[in-house]
Amino acid sequence: MSIIGILFIILLIGAIYAISIYNLLQKLKTQIEASIQEIGNQLKRQASLIPNLQASVKGYMKQEKGIFEMLTNARKSVMQAEQTGNVQDINKAIDQIQGLVPQMKVVLESNPEIKSDQTVVKFMNELTDTADKIAYARRSVIDLTQSFNQKLVTFPSNLVGNMFGFKKEAGLQTPTSGEHLEVSASEMNSPKVDLN
């Protein structure tokens, strides 16, 4: 075999490798986008469930205006996040909704007449299910982003990524302090709301 033949085989193997890495990076990027869209889809579902839950509970809780304000504000946040498509806005809306679900459960447990209403129970189960789906979609975005970014910083796939202009994906951000990611104590607790 001649030197030209050997060089051709090396170039062919390199080209096949570059194409496979390029396709992998494109696949990961598309999966990240799809996961973010799934978060938006679940937020829309949640936003449509909130008015139904609100209508179901309203008859029982005329004196509990605070819960309706929370539901209304949460729905507005979801709709605004959906319109902007901004990952940070979506993240804030998710956090607001996920903080609301445990608070709603507390209100339902303290009002047995509401808790026994099957419509309310159904909507609460739907909200909880949707919150779980959002958490799963968030986990997917985090995992896919990590995998994508890892490919961009490891040799030799980083050569292919740089050659085609791939940039690190932000994913879902955790507050940062210095060089280490941190979550503050207040973010670890569900917000408390006084309904009196």
C-alpha positions in Angstrom: 0.0 0.0 0.0 1.4 3.4 -0.9 1.7 6.4 1.3 -1.1 8.1 -0.6 -3.4 5.2 0.1 -2.5 5.2 3.8 -3.1 9.0 4.0 -6.4 8.6 2.2 -7.5 5.9 4.7 -6.5 8.2 7.6 -8.4 11.1 6.1 -11.4 9.0 5.5 -11.4 7.7 9.1 -11.0 11.3 10.3 -13.9 12.5 8.1 -16.1 9.7 9.3 -15.3 10.6 12.9 -15.9 14.3 12.4 -19.3 13.5 10.7 -20.3 11.2 13.6 -19.3 13.8 16.3 -21.1 16.6 14.3 -24.2 14.5 14.1 -24.0 13.6 17.8 -23.7 17.3 18.8 -26.7 18.2 16.5 -28.7 15.4 18.0 -28.0 16.5 21.6 -28.7 20.2 20.7 -32.1 19.1 19.2 -32.9 17.0 22.3 -32.1 20.0 24.5 -34.5 22.2 22.5 -37.2 19.5 22.6 -36.9 19.1 26.4 -37.2 22.9 26.8 -40.3 22.8 24.6 -41.7 20.0 26.8 -41.3 22.2 29.8 -43.3 24.9 28.0 -45.9 22.3 27.0 -46.3 21.2 30.7 -46.4 24.8 31.8 -49.3 25.4 29.3 -51.1 22.3 30.7 -50.6 23.6 34.2 -51.8 27.1 33.3 -55.0 25.6 31.9 -55.5 23.5 35.0 -55.2 26.4 37.4 -58.4 28.2 36.4 -60.3 24.9 36.6 -59.0 24.3 40.1 -59.7 27.9 41.0 -63.3 27.6 39.9 -63.7 24.3 41.8 -62.3 25.7 45.0 -64.0 29.1 44.8 -67.3 27.9 46.0 -65.7 26.5 49.2 -63.3 29.3 49.9 -64.8 32.7 49.5 -63.0 33.9 52.5 -59.6 32.6 51.3 -58.7 35.3 48.8 -54.9 34.7 49.2 -55.1 31.4 47.5 -56.8 32.9 44.5 -54.2 35.6 44.2 -51.5 32.9 44.3 -53.2 30.9 41.6 -53.8 34.0 39.4 -50.2 35.2 39.8 -48.8 31.8 39.0 -50.9 31.5 35.9 -49.7 35.0 34.7 -46.1 34.0 35.3 -46.6 30.9 33.2 -48.2 32.8 30.4 -45.5 35.4 30.4 -42.7 32.8 30.4 -44.4 31.0 27.5 -44.5 34.2 25.5 -40.9 35.2 26.1 -39.5 31.7 25.6 -36.7 32.7 27.9 -35.2 29.8 29.9 -34.8 32.0 33.0 -38.4 33.2 32.8 -39.6 29.6 32.4 -37.4 28.5 35.3 -39.0 31.2 37.5 -42.5 30.2 36.5 -41.8 26.6 37.2 -40.4 27.5 40.7 -43.5 29.5 41.4 -45.9 26.7 40.4 -43.9 24.1 42.2 -44.0 26.1 45.4 -47.8 26.6 45.0 -48.7 22.9 44.8 -47.6 22.0 48.4 -49.3 25.2 49.7 -52.5 24.1 47.9 -52.3 20.7 49.6 -52.0 22.4 53.0 -55.1 24.5 52.3 -57.0 21.4 51.1 -56.0 19.4 54.2 -57.2 22.2 56.5 -60.5 22.4 54.7 -62.0 18.9 54.7 -65.1 20.0 52.7 -62.8 20.9 49.8 -60.6 17.8 50.2 -63.6 15.6 49.8 -64.7 17.2 46.5 -63.6 14.8 43.8 -63.2 17.6 41.2 -60.8 19.4 43.4 -58.9 16.2 44.1 -58.7 15.4 40.4 -57.3 18.9 39.6 -54.8 18.7 42.5 -53.7 15.3 41.2 -53.3 16.7 37.7 -51.3 19.7 39.0 -49.0 17.3 41.0 -48.6 15.1 38.0 -47.8 18.1 35.8 -45.3 19.3 38.4 -43.6 15.9 38.3 -43.5 16.0 34.5 -41.9 19.4 34.6 -39.3 18.2 37.1 -38.6 15.3 34.7 -38.3 17.6 31.7 -35.9 19.9 33.7 -33.8 16.9 34.6 -33.7 15.9 30.9 -32.5 19.4 30.0 -29.8 19.3 32.7 -28.6 15.9 31.6 -28.6 16.6 27.9 -26.9 20.0 28.4 -24.2 18.3 30.5 -23.6 15.7 27.9 -23.5 18.2 25.1 -21.1 20.5 27.0 -18.9 17.6 28.0 -18.5 16.7 24.3 -17.5 20.3 23.6 -14.7 20.3 26.2 -13.2 16.8 25.7 -10.6 15.9 23.2 -11.0 15.1 20.3 -14.7 15.9 20.0 -13.9 19.5 21.0 -11.9 19.9 17.8 -15.0 19.0 15.7 -17.3 21.2 17.9 -15.0 24.2 17.5 -14.6 23.6 13.8 -18.3 23.8 13.3 -18.9 26.7 15.7 -20.8 24.9 18.5 -21.1 26.9 21.7 -21.8 25.6 25.2 -25.5 25.4 26.1 -26.7 27.3 29.2 -29.3 24.8 30.2 -31.2 25.5 33.4 -29.2 27.8 35.6 -28.6 27.4 39.3 -27.5 30.6 41.1 -23.8 30.9 41.1 -21.4 32.2 43.7 -17.7 32.3 42.7 -16.7 29.2 40.8 -19.0 26.7 42.5 -22.7 26.3 41.9 -24.7 26.8 45.1 -28.3 26.7 46.0 -29.3 29.0 48.9 -31.2 27.8 51.9 -34.2 29.8 51.0 -34.4 28.1 47.6 -34.4 24.7 49.2 -37.6 25.4 51.1 -41.0 25.8 49.6 -42.3 29.3 50.1 -44.7 29.8 52.9 -47.9 31.8 52.4 -50.2 33.0 55.2 -53.8 32.7 54.0 -55.3 34.4 56.9 
